[in-house]
Amino acid sequence: MGLALTRELNSVAAQLAERQEESEHSHKHLVELSREFKKNVPEEVREMVAPVLKSFQAQVSGDPARDRTPHHTRSFEPDRTD
């Protein structure tokens, strides 16, 4: 493998790692916001928005089978923390 290719691969790997870290941070922030929402909103409002929140959470969390996939072979989606 040539030196230029090695440098490019190292650069891409660093960018991917940075994006993964940003994605994980964003996901954790969304989880925090969701918990705060549940604490601070009346029950009747939570019941009204529950279907929308469940749909959103499913989109953010992705396929549950993904959690059994080795970390290095996954797509760069936020990890589930809930």
Helices and strands as residue ranges (DSSP letters): H 3-40, H 43-61, G 64-68, G 71-73
